[in-house]
């Protein structure tokens, strides 16, 4: 059992390493930016490339003082010691800024767990925290001379691969800040308040006609022809994408195992609901059928909310 677990951990670490190596390539990053970020929409990969200033990976930091603009760490440490680790950290100039030298800040995350029940918290809230820390890092330590006018927009982009509910699969959602005039009207421009954005990309089992999912499926399914449609024929990228092929069987097996587990859970929920309708108490159901009481209570609460 220990050998199986050790191999699974080693395989996952190798998989994570290969994924990060692929997304270290500027053409890969440029494609993601042009397919997800408003500032780059309508541009070609070659047009986006000159705007990418830096792609960081595994850059160490010591404390909040190292969050200065010039360092761009992958790991960021808050004042109270809360450490976050970025999978990929990117700086890019804003192509919509004309002659102004405005920089956008990006955090790329590759997530294999998505549901609240799996993580123990909403992933979206973590995304907002990452975006906020990205914004905070631009100023460093606050003083009376801090120039808030220098703050530029930060993005936290999440590529979610597994553990996604069926109804949310193959979806991409942008969460950003909008102005709501409650009384009267103000002339504030979005550049002064829309400073954080979280983009959730949720992959799915089925194929759909959308470029972002076609591109990502090409990468994660090791299909170089699909990737080449977006990046052009690049031997280095092709070689990296081919490495994903070695994980194909393991990923399919993992997906099938997850599907079977979801099927079992759905059947358990249906049985619990049936017994609750017959007047059984949650405690008796959990005790007699050996179901977790939390699961029985969750089914009961769902039934009550729909009543």
N, C-alpha and C positions, 0 to 999 in steps of 0.2 A: 504493500500500500504506500509506504514511504517513497519507494522508487517511482511509482506512478505519479504521486504528487510532485516529486522533485522534477520529473520530466515535464509535467504540465506547466509548472512554474518557469522552467527553463525555456519551454516553447513560447510561453506568453511573453517573456522578456525579449526573446529573439524577435518575435512578431512586432512588439512595440518598437524595437530598435530599427527594424526594416521600414516601418511606417514613418518614423521620424526622419530617416535618411531620404525617403522619397519626398517628403514635404519640406526638405531642406533645399530643394531645387527651385530656383527663381521662376522657371516657367510653370511649375506646378502651383506655386503661390500666386503668380500672376493670373492664372486661370481661375483659381478660387475667388480672387478679388473681383475680377470682372464679372463673374457669375453671381456674386452675392452682395457686393458693396455698391451702394448708389453712386458714389463718387467715380467709380470705374466702369459703370455700365455703359455699353455702346462702344467700348474700346477693344482693340485687338490685344492679344498677348504681347506682341512686339511693342505696342504703344504703352502698355502698362509697365513693362520691364524697367525703363529708365527711372520710374518713380519709386521703385523699391530700393530703399537705402540700406536696409540691414535685416538679416534673418539670424536670430540668436538661438542658441541651444546649449543648455547646461553651463550657463555662465554663473559662477558663484557670487553671492553677495554676503556682506557682513551684517549690515544694519540699515536703518532708514537713511543714513547718510549716503549709502551707496546707491540710493534710488535717484541720483542726479541724472539729468537728461543725457549726459554723454555716455554713461555706462550701459544703459539698457539691459539690465539683468534678466535672466530667465526666471530666477527665483526672486521674490520680493518679500521683504520682512517688514511687518507693520510695527508701530511703536510698542505694542504690547507683546511682541514676539510671535505674532501669528504669521507663519510662513506659508506661502503658496508657491507652487512650482508650475511654470508655464511649459506646456509641451513644445510650443513654438512661439517665439516673440518676434514681432515684425514691426519695422518702422517704414513708412512710405510717405512721400510727399503727396499733398492733395492736388490732383490735376485740375480741380475746378478753381484753384486760388489765383490763377493768372500769374503775375510776377511776384506775388507774395510767397515767401518760403514757409508754407504751413505744412506741418507734419501730422500724419495720422498714426495712431498706435494700435497694433493688433495683437491679440492673444488667440492662438489656434489651439483647440483642445480636441483630442480624440478619445471619445468616451464609449466604453463597452457596457456600462450600466446606466440605465435611464430612469426607471420607475422610482417613485418615492418609497415604495415598500421595499425595494432592494437597497437603495442608498441610505434610507432613513431621513431624507430631507429632499425638498424640491430642487432639482438640478438647476432650474432657472434662477433661483436665489443665489446659488453659487456663481452662476454666470454674471449676475449683477455685481457681486462682491469683487470678482476678478476685474470687471470693467472699472469699478470704483477705485480699486488699488492702482490700476493702470493710469487713471486720471490723477490720483494722488501723487504718483511717482514723478510726475512732470515738475512738481514744485519743490520736492525735497522737504527740508525742515522749514516750517513757517516762521517768518519774521515780520517786522513792521514794513520791510521793504519788499515783501513778496509781490510779484507782478502777476496777478490773477489773469490779466489780459493775455498772457502767453499760453493759457490752457488751450489744448487742442483736443479734438474728439478722439475717444478711445472706443475700440470695438473688442468684443469677446465673442469669437466664432467657435461654435461647438459642432463637431461632426460626430453624431451619435450613430453607432453601428449595430448595437444589439439591445435586447431587453426593452424594445419599444412596443407599446400596445398597437394592435392591428389598425385601429382607427387613426392613429397618428403617424403611421409609417408613410414614407415618401412624402414628407411635408417639410417646408422650410418657413420659419417664422422670424420676422424682425420685430424686436422690442426696443422702442426708443422713446424719447421724451417729446411730448407735444405741448403746445401752449393752449390754455383754456381760459379765455377772458370771461370771468364771472360777472363783473359789472364794468361797463364801459369797454374801451378798446386800447390796447398798447401796441406800439410799433416795434417791439423787440424782434430781432431777426433770429432764425434758428441757430445760427452760428454761436449765439451767446447762451443758449439753454439746451439745445440738443447735443449734449457733450458725451453721452454714453449710449452705446447700442449693443444689445445682445442678439446674436443670430444663431438660431437653433436649426441645424440640418439633421433630419431624422431619416435615415435610410430604411429601406424595407426589403422584403423578400421578392416582391413582384417588380417587374420592370415598368417604368412609365416614361412618357415622352417629355422629358425635361433635361436640359443640358447639364445642370449641376449633378443630377443623379446618374446620368449617362457617364459623365466624366469620373465620378467617384466609384461607380461600379466597375468601370474599366480598370481603375487602380487596384481596388480591393479584390477583384476577380482575376487579376493578372492578365488582362486582355489589352495587349499593346496597341492593336489597331484602333481600338476605341479611344485610348489616351492620345494617340498620334493625331487624331482629328482635331484636337484642341492645342496640343503643344508642338505639332510638326514632328518630323522624324528626327528624334534626338537619341543617339546611341546610348548616352549615359542614363537618360530617363528610362529607355526601354529595358536596359539591364536591371535597373532598380525595380521596375514593375514586374519583371519576370521572377524576381525573388519572392514575390507574393504567392506565386503558384505553388510553392512548397507547403503553404498553409491551407490550400484549398480544401483538401479532404478533412482536415481537422476542423475547419470552420463550418463545413457542411454538417459534420457530425454534431458539432456543438449546437447548430441551429435546430437540427432534428431533435436533439435531446431537450432543448428549451421548449420546442413545440409540444413534445410529449408531456412535459411537466405542466405546461399551460393547459393542456387538455385534461390532465388529471385534476388540476385545481378547479377547472370549470365544472367537472363532474361532482367534485366534493361540494362546491358551492350550491349546486342544484339539489344535492341530497340534504344539505343543511337547511336550505330554504323549505324543502318539503316537510322536514321534521318540525321546523318552527311553525309552519302553517297548521300542523296537527296538534299544536299546543305544547310541545316539548320545550323545556327551558334551555337556554344556552349552556348552563352548567352541566345539565344531564346529557346533552348532545356531545359536549366536549369530553365528558367522562366516559360515556358508553362507546363512542366511536373513535376515541383517541385523536380528535381534532384539536388544534390549538384554540384555546378559548378566544384569543384575539381574532382569529378568523371567523369564528361563529358570531362574535359580537359585530364584526364588520358586515357580515351578511345581514344580520338583524337590523343594523342601522340603515343599510341600503334599502331594505324592505320598508322600514318606517318612513324614509324620505320619499318613497314613491307612492306611499299610501294616500 
